[in-house]
Amino acid sequence: MKASFEAEKVKNISSLRDNQQLRSLSQQWMVEVSRYRYSYNFSWLGRPIIQFPQDIVAMQEIIWQVKPTLIVETGVAHGGSLIFYASMLELLGENGRVVGIDIDIREHNRREIEAHPLYRRIHLVEGDSTSTAVVDEVYELAAGKAAVLVALDSNHTHDHVLEELNLYSPLVTRGSYLVVFDTIIEDFPASHFHDRPWDKGNNPKTAVTEFLGANNRFVSDRDIESKLQVTVAPGGYLKCIAD
């Protein structure tokens, strides 16, 4: 029964991958809902998570499969993603920890994160994610961890994301994932993010393309985006396939 179900799922995902019209409609829908700050309207256990529900489900599947002992996230914002990751690690039942890095952890957000029941699994690092001091601290925290997952969701410019990819990808263990959020920026109309330093041609997806061209430890897991259809990370779910 399980084998039959899994085979049907593979067939469904393959069909979704081949349906370019549906993908175009999904992308059009994402452009439209972004005008209403759609991703800002959800929370996880009381904290704003600023993610699409579809990507939250995808990360849940990855975490349950990989069973990481450490999750590193760049970009803390309100802390909802940190709480989400901590809750998944709590369900796994081991001593897993989450490291959240942000150049500016605002005091009201820090206060709420530190007051959360799951804060015991969270370690906050304030500073530039690409600075030597921050990178060294994260590497010390990752030392000896059996399974490490990394999620990049801070400054979305090409240069910054590429630097994060090069700095943090060595931490990711074989079979785990390096997830780069907001690669969808490349697929949106030019100047859609007119108030931001990133845009078409200068964003996480362009950084991922350059990174994969020079790194053979990772491949883009296209099955994830195919089954989601709606995702802010097309091409950004990178699976580590080598030590």
Residue pairs with C-beta under 8 A, 6 or more apart in sequence:
12 227
13 223
13 226
13 227
14 226
16 22
16 226
16 227
16 229
17 222
17 223
17 226
22 229
23 229
26 229
26 230
27 184
27 187
29 230
30 184
30 188
30 230
30 232
31 188
31 189
31 192
34 188
34 192
38 52
39 50
39 51
39 52
39 232
40 48
40 50
42 48
42 49
42 50
42 51
42 53
42 56
42 80
43 49
43 80
44 56
44 80
44 81
44 83
44 84
44 87
45 83
45 84
45 87
45 116
45 118
46 83
46 116
47 78
47 79
47 80
47 82
47 83
47 112
47 113
47 116
48 77
48 78
48 79
48 80
49 56
49 78
49 80
49 81
49 83
49 84
50 77
50 78
50 80
50 81
51 80
51 81
51 181
51 232
52 230
52 231
52 232
54 228
54 229
54 230
54 231
55 181
55 228
55 231
55 232
55 233
56 84
57 228
58 224
58 228
58 231
58 237
59 84
59 85
59 88
59 151
59 179
60 88
62 149
62 177
62 179
62 237
63 71
63 85
63 88
63 89
63 92
63 149
64 88
64 92
66 147
66 149
66 175
66 176
66 177
67 92
67 94
67 147
68 89
68 96
68 145
68 147
68 148
68 149
68 176
69 94
69 95
69 96
69 97
69 145
69 146
69 147
69 148
70 96
70 97
70 98
70 99
70 141
70 142
70 145
70 147
70 148
70 149
71 85
71 89
71 96
71 97
71 98
71 99
71 148
71 149
71 150
71 151
72 98
72 99
72 101
72 138
72 142
72 148
72 149
72 150
72 151
72 168
72 171
73 81
73 82
73 85
73 98
73 99
73 100
73 101
73 150
73 151
73 152
73 153
74 101
74 102
74 129
74 151
74 152
74 153
74 154
74 164
74 168
75 101
75 102
75 129
75 152
75 153
75 154
75 155
75 181
76 82
76 100
76 101
76 102
76 105
76 109
76 113
76 124
77 102
77 109
78 109
78 112
79 100
79 109
79 112
79 113
79 116
81 100
81 151
81 153
82 98
82 100
82 113
82 122
83 113
83 116
83 118
83 122
85 98
85 151
86 98
86 118
86 119
86 121
86 122
87 118
89 96
89 97
89 98
89 121
90 118
90 121
96 121
97 121
97 122
97 123
97 141
98 121
98 122
98 123
99 122
99 123
99 125
99 138
99 141
99 142
100 113
100 122
100 123
100 124
100 125
101 125
101 126
101 127
101 129
101 134
101 138
101 154
102 124
102 125
102 126
102 129
102 154
103 126
103 127
103 128
103 129
103 154
103 155
104 126
105 124
105 126
110 124
113 119
113 122
113 124
114 124
116 122
123 141
125 134
125 137
125 138
127 133
127 134
128 134
129 135
129 154
129 164
129 167
129 168
130 160
130 163
130 164
130 167
135 167
135 168
138 168
138 171
139 171
142 148
142 171
145 173
146 173
147 173
147 175
147 176
148 171
148 172
148 173
148 176
149 172
149 176
149 177
149 178
149 179
150 168
150 169
150 171
150 172
150 177
150 178
150 179
151 178
151 179
151 181
152 161
152 164
152 165
152 168
152 178
152 179
152 180
152 181
152 204
153 181
153 182
154 160
154 164
155 161
155 197
155 198
156 182
156 185
156 196
156 198
156 203
156 204
157 197
157 198
157 202
157 203
158 198
158 201
158 202
158 203
158 204
158 206
158 207
158 210
159 207
161 180
161 203
161 204
161 207
161 208
162 207
162 210
162 211
165 178
165 180
165 207
165 208
165 211
165 215
166 211
168 178
169 178
169 211
169 215
169 217
169 218
172 178
172 217
172 218
172 240
173 240
174 240
174 241
174 242
174 243
175 239
175 240
176 239
176 240
177 221
177 237
177 238
177 239
177 240
178 218
178 238
178 240
179 233
179 236
179 237
179 238
180 204
180 205
180 207
180 208
180 233
180 236
180 238
181 204
181 232
181 233
181 236
182 203
182 204
182 232
182 233
182 236
183 203
183 204
183 205
183 208
183 232
183 233
183 234
183 235
183 236
184 205
184 231
184 232
184 233
184 234
185 192
185 193
185 198
185 199
185 200
185 203
185 204
185 205
186 200
186 201
186 203
186 204
186 205
186 206
187 205
187 234
188 200
189 200
190 199
190 200
191 199
192 199
192 200
193 199
198 204
204 236
205 234
205 235
205 236
208 220
208 235
208 236
208 238
209 235
211 218
212 218
212 219
212 220
212 238
216 242
217 240
217 241
217 242
218 238
218 239
218 240
218 241
219 238
219 239
219 241
220 235
220 236
220 237
220 238
220 239
221 237
221 238
221 239
222 235
224 231
224 237
225 231
225 233
225 234
225 235
225 237
